[in-house]
Amino acid sequence: MTNIRKSHPLIKIINHSFIDLPAPSNISAWWNFGSLLGVSLILQILTGLFLAMHYTSDTTTAFSSVTHICRDVNYGWIIRYMHANG
């Protein structure tokens, strides 16, 4: 019985691209960890820029600006929580 992964034309493309990926032997789990760190750094920078557009550092209005971000800005709550988790 032939393996469908190697015989079906569409699954064969996915197999060669993702599953049986020809990669050098020196790429290890640290490569994935570094990629994850890079993605989280970009996420932190982008969400920080979006949050900085609505933030005020004045002590009397700082809490009001945070509640404004969470309540009035479209998807502001998810941007704030993504920034907090990043």
Biopython code that builds the backbone (N, CA, C, O; Angstrom):
import numpy as np
from Bio.PDB.StructureBuilder import StructureBuilder

atoms = [
    (1, "MET", "N", (0.853, -1.177, 0.000)),
    (1, "MET", "CA", (0.000, 0.000, 0.000)),
    (1, "MET", "C", (0.900, 1.242, 0.000)),
    (1, "MET", "O", (1.838, 1.343, 0.791)),
    (2, "THR", "N", (0.611, 2.138, -0.859)),
    (2, "THR", "CA", (1.412, 3.350, -0.989)),
    (2, "THR", "C", (0.911, 4.438, -0.038)),
    (2, "THR", "O", (-0.283, 4.547, 0.242)),
    (3, "ASN", "N", (1.832, 5.212, 0.433)),
    (3, "ASN", "CA", (1.513, 6.284, 1.366)),
    (3, "ASN", "C", (0.866, 7.444, 0.602)),
    (3, "ASN", "O", (1.399, 7.889, -0.415)),
    (4, "ILE", "N", (-0.276, 7.934, 1.088)),
    (4, "ILE", "CA", (-0.989, 9.026, 0.399)),
    (4, "ILE", "C", (-0.192, 10.328, 0.454)),
    (4, "ILE", "O", (-0.344, 11.199, -0.404)),
    (5, "ARG", "N", (0.646, 10.447, 1.458)),
    (5, "ARG", "CA", (1.471, 11.643, 1.575)),
    (5, "ARG", "C", (2.439, 11.777, 0.410)),
    (5, "ARG", "O", (2.776, 12.888, 0.001)),
    (6, "LYS", "N", (2.878, 10.666, -0.114)),
    (6, "LYS", "CA", (3.875, 10.696, -1.181)),
    (6, "LYS", "C", (3.284, 10.482, -2.567)),
    (6, "LYS", "O", (3.973, 10.691, -3.565)),
    (7, "SER", "N", (2.015, 10.067, -2.651)),
    (7, "SER", "CA", (1.448, 9.765, -3.964)),
    (7, "SER", "C", (0.462, 10.821, -4.467)),
    (7, "SER", "O", (0.409, 11.082, -5.669)),
    (8, "HIS", "N", (-0.307, 11.426, -3.585)),
    (8, "HIS", "CA", (-1.297, 12.426, -4.003)),
    (8, "HIS", "C", (-0.573, 13.718, -4.385)),
    (8, "HIS", "O", (0.280, 14.176, -3.625)),
    (9, "PRO", "N", (-0.886, 14.327, -5.545)),
    (9, "PRO", "CA", (-0.110, 15.487, -6.008)),
    (9, "PRO", "C", (-0.208, 16.718, -5.106)),
    (9, "PRO", "O", (0.797, 17.392, -4.884)),
    (10, "LEU", "N", (-1.402, 17.025, -4.581)),
    (10, "LEU", "CA", (-1.521, 18.219, -3.732)),
    (10, "LEU", "C", (-0.910, 17.998, -2.355)),
    (10, "LEU", "O", (-0.239, 18.881, -1.820)),
    (11, "ILE", "N", (-1.137, 16.831, -1.786)),
    (11, "ILE", "CA", (-0.568, 16.536, -0.472)),
    (11, "ILE", "C", (0.948, 16.398, -0.577)),
    (11, "ILE", "O", (1.669, 16.679, 0.380)),
    (12, "LYS", "N", (1.430, 15.962, -1.744)),
    (12, "LYS", "CA", (2.865, 15.834, -1.964)),
    (12, "LYS", "C", (3.560, 17.195, -1.887)),
    (12, "LYS", "O", (4.668, 17.297, -1.359)),
    (13, "ILE", "N", (2.915, 18.237, -2.411)),
    (13, "ILE", "CA", (3.486, 19.590, -2.346)),
    (13, "ILE", "C", (3.585, 20.051, -0.900)),
    (13, "ILE", "O", (4.607, 20.596, -0.482)),
    (14, "ILE", "N", (2.520, 19.832, -0.139)),
    (14, "ILE", "CA", (2.530, 20.214, 1.279)),
    (14, "ILE", "C", (3.561, 19.394, 2.037)),
    (14, "ILE", "O", (4.247, 19.913, 2.918)),
    (15, "ASN", "N", (3.673, 18.119, 1.698)),
    (15, "ASN", "CA", (4.639, 17.244, 2.355)),
    (15, "ASN", "C", (6.062, 17.736, 2.139)),
    (15, "ASN", "O", (6.849, 17.786, 3.085)),
    (16, "HIS", "N", (6.401, 18.100, 0.912)),
    (16, "HIS", "CA", (7.757, 18.564, 0.631)),
    (16, "HIS", "C", (8.013, 19.962, 1.184)),
    (16, "HIS", "O", (9.165, 20.330, 1.414)),
    (17, "SER", "N", (6.960, 20.746, 1.399)),
    (17, "SER", "CA", (7.139, 22.110, 1.893)),
    (17, "SER", "C", (7.220, 22.189, 3.411)),
    (17, "SER", "O", (7.982, 22.991, 3.951)),
    (18, "PHE", "N", (6.436, 21.361, 4.106)),
    (18, "PHE", "CA", (6.337, 21.511, 5.559)),
    (18, "PHE", "C", (6.814, 20.294, 6.346)),
    (18, "PHE", "O", (7.498, 20.447, 7.358)),
    (19, "ILE", "N", (6.468, 19.099, 5.903)),
    (19, "ILE", "CA", (6.744, 17.909, 6.712)),
    (19, "ILE", "C", (8.161, 17.401, 6.483)),
    (19, "ILE", "O", (8.940, 17.289, 7.430)),
    (20, "ASP", "N", (8.500, 17.093, 5.239)),
    (20, "ASP", "CA", (9.841, 16.609, 4.906)),
    (20, "ASP", "C", (10.702, 17.760, 4.399)),
    (20, "ASP", "O", (11.321, 17.663, 3.340)),
    (21, "LEU", "N", (10.735, 18.832, 5.151)),
    (21, "LEU", "CA", (11.454, 20.032, 4.745)),
    (21, "LEU", "C", (12.957, 19.773, 4.735)),
    (21, "LEU", "O", (13.512, 19.348, 5.748)),
    (22, "PRO", "N", (13.615, 20.018, 3.626)),
    (22, "PRO", "CA", (15.068, 19.837, 3.602)),
    (22, "PRO", "C", (15.744, 21.003, 4.322)),
    (22, "PRO", "O", (15.921, 22.077, 3.749)),
    (23, "ALA", "N", (16.111, 20.787, 5.555)),
    (23, "ALA", "CA", (16.716, 21.837, 6.374)),
    (23, "ALA", "C", (18.102, 21.390, 6.829)),
    (23, "ALA", "O", (18.339, 20.192, 6.982)),
    (24, "PRO", "N", (19.010, 22.321, 7.046)),
    (24, "PRO", "CA", (20.338, 21.953, 7.536)),
    (24, "PRO", "C", (20.261, 21.352, 8.936)),
    (24, "PRO", "O", (19.324, 21.619, 9.688)),
    (25, "SER", "N", (21.243, 20.553, 9.267)),
    (25, "SER", "CA", (21.228, 19.869, 10.562)),
    (25, "SER", "C", (21.574, 20.803, 11.719)),
    (25, "SER", "O", (21.298, 20.467, 12.870)),
    (26, "ASN", "N", (22.168, 21.962, 11.449)),
    (26, "ASN", "CA", (22.529, 22.856, 12.541)),
    (26, "ASN", "C", (21.353, 23.700, 13.030)),
    (26, "ASN", "O", (21.495, 24.417, 14.021)),
    (27, "ILE", "N", (20.197, 23.637, 12.365)),
    (27, "ILE", "CA", (19.004, 24.325, 12.858)),
    (27, "ILE", "C", (18.384, 23.452, 13.937)),
    (27, "ILE", "O", (18.053, 22.293, 13.687)),
    (28, "SER", "N", (18.227, 24.000, 15.127)),
    (28, "SER", "CA", (17.713, 23.221, 16.253)),
    (28, "SER", "C", (16.537, 23.957, 16.880)),
    (28, "SER", "O", (15.957, 24.857, 16.273)),
    (29, "ALA", "N", (16.197, 23.567, 18.088)),
    (29, "ALA", "CA", (15.092, 24.209, 18.796)),
    (29, "ALA", "C", (15.414, 25.663, 19.124)),
    (29, "ALA", "O", (14.500, 26.473, 19.283)),
    (30, "TRP", "N", (16.687, 26.007, 19.226)),
    (30, "TRP", "CA", (17.045, 27.398, 19.501)),
    (30, "TRP", "C", (16.668, 28.312, 18.342)),
    (30, "TRP", "O", (16.394, 29.494, 18.548)),
    (31, "TRP", "N", (16.652, 27.772, 17.127)),
    (31, "TRP", "CA", (16.221, 28.540, 15.958)),
    (31, "TRP", "C", (14.760, 28.930, 16.120)),
    (31, "TRP", "O", (14.394, 30.076, 15.859)),
    (32, "ASN", "N", (13.923, 27.994, 16.546)),
    (32, "ASN", "CA", (12.507, 28.276, 16.768)),
    (32, "ASN", "C", (12.324, 29.271, 17.906)),
    (32, "ASN", "O", (11.467, 30.152, 17.838)),
    (33, "PHE", "N", (13.131, 29.126, 18.951)),
    (33, "PHE", "CA", (13.039, 30.042, 20.082)),
    (33, "PHE", "C", (13.407, 31.460, 19.660)),
    (33, "PHE", "O", (12.765, 32.417, 20.093)),
    (34, "GLY", "N", (14.417, 31.606, 18.831)),
    (34, "GLY", "CA", (14.805, 32.925, 18.345)),
    (34, "GLY", "C", (13.750, 33.533, 17.447)),
    (34, "GLY", "O", (13.509, 34.739, 17.496)),
    (35, "SER", "N", (13.119, 32.708, 16.627)),
    (35, "SER", "CA", (12.035, 33.210, 15.782)),
    (35, "SER", "C", (10.862, 33.668, 16.627)),
    (35, "SER", "O", (10.244, 34.692, 16.335)),
    (36, "LEU", "N", (10.554, 32.918, 17.672)),
    (36, "LEU", "CA", (9.463, 33.293, 18.570)),
    (36, "LEU", "C", (9.785, 34.590, 19.307)),
    (36, "LEU", "O", (8.901, 35.422, 19.510)),
    (37, "LEU", "N", (11.031, 34.765, 19.704)),
    (37, "LEU", "CA", (11.435, 36.018, 20.343)),
    (37, "LEU", "C", (11.309, 37.193, 19.381)),
    (37, "LEU", "O", (10.888, 38.279, 19.782)),
    (38, "GLY", "N", (11.665, 36.990, 18.132)),
    (38, "GLY", "CA", (11.535, 38.052, 17.136)),
    (38, "GLY", "C", (10.089, 38.436, 16.897)),
    (38, "GLY", "O", (9.770, 39.620, 16.787)),
    (39, "VAL", "N", (9.207, 37.444, 16.814)),
    (39, "VAL", "CA", (7.781, 37.727, 16.615)),
    (39, "VAL", "C", (7.224, 38.469, 17.811)),
    (39, "VAL", "O", (6.448, 39.412, 17.653)),
    (40, "SER", "N", (7.614, 38.050, 19.016)),
    (40, "SER", "CA", (7.084, 38.733, 20.191)),
    (40, "SER", "C", (7.650, 40.144, 20.331)),
    (40, "SER", "O", (6.963, 41.021, 20.854)),
    (41, "LEU", "N", (8.877, 40.389, 19.881)),
    (41, "LEU", "CA", (9.429, 41.742, 19.898)),
    (41, "LEU", "C", (8.683, 42.648, 18.922)),
    (41, "LEU", "O", (8.364, 43.788, 19.260)),
    (42, "ILE", "N", (8.404, 42.158, 17.727)),
    (42, "ILE", "CA", (7.652, 42.941, 16.743)),
    (42, "ILE", "C", (6.250, 43.231, 17.261)),
    (42, "ILE", "O", (5.747, 44.344, 17.110)),
    (43, "LEU", "N", (5.615, 42.225, 17.875)),
    (43, "LEU", "CA", (4.282, 42.408, 18.449)),
    (43, "LEU", "C", (4.305, 43.464, 19.549)),
    (43, "LEU", "O", (3.403, 44.297, 19.631)),
    (44, "GLN", "N", (5.325, 43.431, 20.388)),
    (44, "GLN", "CA", (5.451, 44.394, 21.481)),
    (44, "GLN", "C", (5.643, 45.812, 20.936)),
    (44, "GLN", "O", (5.053, 46.759, 21.457)),
    (45, "ILE", "N", (6.447, 45.961, 19.912)),
    (45, "ILE", "CA", (6.702, 47.288, 19.332)),
    (45, "ILE", "C", (5.450, 47.834, 18.654)),
    (45, "ILE", "O", (5.094, 48.996, 18.848)),
    (46, "LEU", "N", (4.778, 46.996, 17.855)),
    (46, "LEU", "CA", (3.587, 47.466, 17.135)),
    (46, "LEU", "C", (2.448, 47.821, 18.085)),
    (46, "LEU", "O", (1.818, 48.866, 17.924)),
    (47, "THR", "N", (2.177, 46.975, 19.068)),
    (47, "THR", "CA", (1.101, 47.299, 20.007)),
    (47, "THR", "C", (1.479, 48.497, 20.873)),
    (47, "THR", "O", (0.610, 49.279, 21.260)),
    (48, "GLY", "N", (2.757, 48.648, 21.178)),
    (48, "GLY", "CA", (3.193, 49.822, 21.929)),
    (48, "GLY", "C", (2.984, 51.110, 21.155)),
    (48, "GLY", "O", (2.612, 52.132, 21.731)),
    (49, "LEU", "N", (3.222, 51.063, 19.846)),
    (49, "LEU", "CA", (2.975, 52.251, 19.022)),
    (49, "LEU", "C", (1.490, 52.599, 18.975)),
    (49, "LEU", "O", (1.119, 53.768, 19.077)),
    (50, "PHE", "N", (0.644, 51.584, 18.822)),
    (50, "PHE", "CA", (-0.792, 51.848, 18.795)),
    (50, "PHE", "C", (-1.294, 52.367, 20.141)),
    (50, "PHE", "O", (-2.160, 53.241, 20.183)),
    (51, "LEU", "N", (-0.758, 51.836, 21.239)),
    (51, "LEU", "CA", (-1.179, 52.316, 22.556)),
    (51, "LEU", "C", (-0.662, 53.725, 22.828)),
    (51, "LEU", "O", (-1.332, 54.512, 23.497)),
    (52, "ALA", "N", (0.512, 54.044, 22.321)),
    (52, "ALA", "CA", (1.082, 55.373, 22.544)),
    (52, "ALA", "C", (0.299, 56.464, 21.832)),
    (52, "ALA", "O", (0.399, 57.636, 22.196)),
    (53, "MET", "N", (-0.480, 56.093, 20.822)),
    (53, "MET", "CA", (-1.291, 57.092, 20.125)),
    (53, "MET", "C", (-2.428, 57.621, 20.990)),
    (53, "MET", "O", (-2.927, 58.718, 20.737)),
    (54, "HIS", "N", (-2.846, 56.876, 21.997)),
    (54, "HIS", "CA", (-3.976, 57.279, 22.830)),
    (54, "HIS", "C", (-3.595, 57.536, 24.281)),
    (54, "HIS", "O", (-4.453, 57.921, 25.075)),
    (55, "TYR", "N", (-2.347, 57.337, 24.649)),
    (55, "TYR", "CA", (-1.944, 57.430, 26.050)),
    (55, "TYR", "C", (-1.531, 58.854, 26.400)),
    (55, "TYR", "O", (-0.914, 59.548, 25.592)),
    (56, "THR", "N", (-1.875, 59.281, 27.606)),
    (56, "THR", "CA", (-1.375, 60.551, 28.140)),
    (56, "THR", "C", (-0.659, 60.263, 29.443)),
    (56, "THR", "O", (-1.112, 59.431, 30.230)),
    (57, "SER", "N", (0.439, 60.931, 29.678)),
    (57, "SER", "CA", (1.238, 60.644, 30.867)),
    (57, "SER", "C", (0.913, 61.563, 32.040)),
    (57, "SER", "O", (1.532, 61.454, 33.099)),
    (58, "ASP", "N", (-0.037, 62.451, 31.868)),
    (58, "ASP", "CA", (-0.442, 63.323, 32.964)),
    (58, "ASP", "C", (-1.080, 62.475, 34.060)),
    (58, "ASP", "O", (-1.885, 61.588, 33.775)),
    (59, "THR", "N", (-0.721, 62.748, 35.315)),
    (59, "THR", "CA", (-1.188, 61.899, 36.416)),
    (59, "THR", "C", (-2.687, 61.997, 36.648)),
    (59, "THR", "O", (-3.290, 61.063, 37.176)),
    (60, "THR", "N", (-3.290, 63.093, 36.268)),
    (60, "THR", "CA", (-4.734, 63.219, 36.497)),
    (60, "THR", "C", (-5.561, 62.529, 35.416)),
    (60, "THR", "O", (-6.707, 62.155, 35.669)),
    (61, "THR", "N", (-5.009, 62.354, 34.227)),
    (61, "THR", "CA", (-5.783, 61.756, 33.136)),
    (61, "THR", "C", (-5.227, 60.423, 32.644)),
    (61, "THR", "O", (-5.711, 59.893, 31.644)),
    (62, "ALA", "N", (-4.219, 59.870, 33.326)),
    (62, "ALA", "CA", (-3.618, 58.615, 32.856)),
    (62, "ALA", "C", (-4.610, 57.460, 32.930)),
    (62, "ALA", "O", (-4.725, 56.680, 31.984)),
    (63, "PHE", "N", (-5.319, 57.346, 34.036)),
    (63, "PHE", "CA", (-6.296, 56.257, 34.152)),
    (63, "PHE", "C", (-7.434, 56.448, 33.163)),
    (63, "PHE", "O", (-7.953, 55.474, 32.618)),
    (64, "SER", "N", (-7.824, 57.684, 32.928)),
    (64, "SER", "CA", (-8.881, 57.949, 31.950)),
    (64, "SER", "C", (-8.447, 57.556, 30.541)),
    (64, "SER", "O", (-9.262, 57.079, 29.752)),
    (65, "SER", "N", (-7.175, 57.752, 30.224)),
    (65, "SER", "CA", (-6.713, 57.368, 28.891)),
    (65, "SER", "C", (-6.683, 55.850, 28.729)),
    (65, "SER", "O", (-6.946, 55.338, 27.641)),
    (66, "VAL", "N", (-6.366, 55.130, 29.802)),
    (66, "VAL", "CA", (-6.370, 53.668, 29.729)),
    (66, "VAL", "C", (-7.795, 53.153, 29.574)),
    (66, "VAL", "O", (-8.035, 52.232, 28.793)),
    (67, "THR", "N", (-8.737, 53.728, 30.302)),
    (67, "THR", "CA", (-10.132, 53.307, 30.138)),
    (67, "THR", "C", (-10.665, 53.717, 28.767)),
    (67, "THR", "O", (-11.497, 53.015, 28.193)),
    (68, "HIS", "N", (-10.195, 54.840, 28.241)),
    (68, "HIS", "CA", (-10.581, 55.245, 26.883)),
    (68, "HIS", "C", (-10.092, 54.222, 25.858)),
    (68, "HIS", "O", (-10.816, 53.876, 24.925)),
    (69, "ILE", "N", (-8.865, 53.744, 26.035)),
    (69, "ILE", "CA", (-8.322, 52.738, 25.120)),
    (69, "ILE", "C", (-9.161, 51.468, 25.179)),
    (69, "ILE", "O", (-9.471, 50.880, 24.143)),
    (70, "CYS", "N", (-9.528, 51.043, 26.381)),
    (70, "CYS", "CA", (-10.264, 49.779, 26.522)),
    (70, "CYS", "C", (-11.717, 49.898, 26.081)),
    (70, "CYS", "O", (-12.286, 48.922, 25.591)),
    (71, "ARG", "N", (-12.325, 51.053, 26.240)),
    (71, "ARG", "CA", (-13.759, 51.174, 25.960)),
    (71, "ARG", "C", (-14.079, 51.786, 24.601)),
    (71, "ARG", "O", (-14.984, 51.314, 23.914)),
    (72, "ASP", "N", (-13.360, 52.818, 24.206)),
    (72, "ASP", "CA", (-13.756, 53.597, 23.034)),
    (72, "ASP", "C", (-12.994, 53.253, 21.756)),
    (72, "ASP", "O", (-13.529, 53.422, 20.660)),
    (73, "VAL", "N", (-11.772, 52.779, 21.876)),
    (73, "VAL", "CA", (-10.964, 52.461, 20.697)),
    (73, "VAL", "C", (-11.383, 51.082, 20.186)),
    (73, "VAL", "O", (-11.558, 50.151, 20.971)),
    (74, "ASN", "N", (-11.544, 50.957, 18.862)),
    (74, "ASN", "CA", (-11.905, 49.663, 18.285)),
    (74, "ASN", "C", (-10.810, 48.643, 18.562)),
    (74, "ASN", "O", (-9.655, 48.848, 18.186)),
    (75, "TYR", "N", (-11.166, 47.559, 19.212)),
    (75, "TYR", "CA", (-10.256, 46.486, 19.617)),
    (75, "TYR", "C", (-9.102, 47.008, 20.471)),
    (75, "TYR", "O", (-8.016, 46.429, 20.454)),
    (76, "GLY", "N", (-9.317, 48.079, 21.209)),
    (76, "GLY", "CA", (-8.280, 48.612, 22.080)),
    (76, "GLY", "C", (-7.975, 47.693, 23.241)),
    (76, "GLY", "O", (-6.833, 47.616, 23.696)),
    (77, "TRP", "N", (-8.992, 46.993, 23.723)),
    (77, "TRP", "CA", (-8.778, 46.071, 24.837)),
    (77, "TRP", "C", (-7.870, 44.917, 24.424)),
    (77, "TRP", "O", (-7.030, 44.477, 25.209)),
    (78, "ILE", "N", (-8.032, 44.428, 23.204)),
    (78, "ILE", "CA", (-7.184, 43.304, 22.779)),
    (78, "ILE", "C", (-5.763, 43.781, 22.485)),
    (78, "ILE", "O", (-4.806, 43.037, 22.699)),
    (79, "ILE", "N", (-5.618, 45.002, 22.000)),
    (79, "ILE", "CA", (-4.274, 45.552, 21.774)),
    (79, "ILE", "C", (-3.560, 45.729, 23.108)),
    (79, "ILE", "O", (-2.367, 45.446, 23.221)),
    (80, "ARG", "N", (-4.288, 46.195, 24.113)),
    (80, "ARG", "CA", (-3.694, 46.391, 25.439)),
    (80, "ARG", "C", (-3.274, 45.061, 26.058)),
    (80, "ARG", "O", (-2.192, 44.964, 26.638)),
    (81, "TYR", "N", (-4.116, 44.038, 25.943)),
    (81, "TYR", "CA", (-3.790, 42.739, 26.527)),
    (81, "TYR", "C", (-2.693, 42.025, 25.745)),
    (81, "TYR", "O", (-1.892, 41.298, 26.332)),
    (82, "MET", "N", (-2.645, 42.222, 24.432)),
    (82, "MET", "CA", (-1.541, 41.649, 23.653)),
    (82, "MET", "C", (-0.222, 42.310, 24.038)),
    (82, "MET", "O", (0.816, 41.651, 24.088)),
    (83, "HIS", "N", (-0.262, 43.604, 24.308)),
    (83, "HIS", "CA", (0.949, 44.308, 24.722)),
    (83, "HIS", "C", (1.381, 43.854, 26.116)),
    (83, "HIS", "O", (2.575, 43.748, 26.395)),
    (84, "ALA", "N", (0.412, 43.590, 26.986)),
    (84, "ALA", "CA", (0.746, 43.147, 28.339)),
    (84, "ALA", "C", (1.331, 41.734, 28.336)),
    (84, "ALA", "O", (2.184, 41.421, 29.166)),
    (85, "ASN", "N", (0.889, 40.888, 27.424)),
    (85, "ASN", "CA", (1.389, 39.516, 27.377)),
    (85, "ASN", "C", (2.664, 39.369, 26.563)),
    (85, "ASN", "O", (3.326, 38.334, 26.643)),
    (86, "GLY", "N", (3.018, 40.365, 25.795)),
    (86, "GLY", "CA", (4.171, 40.249, 24.897)),
    (86, "GLY", "C", (5.462, 40.437, 25.535)),
    (86, "GLY", "O", (6.496, 40.360, 24.872)),
]
sb = StructureBuilder()
sb.init_structure("model")
sb.init_model(0)
sb.init_chain("A")
sb.init_seg("    ")
for serial, (resi, resn, name, xyz) in enumerate(atoms, 1):
    if name == "N":
        sb.init_residue(resn, " ", resi, " ")
    sb.init_atom(name, np.array(xyz, "f"), 0.0, 1.0, " ", f" {name:<3s}", serial, name[0])
structure = sb.get_structure()
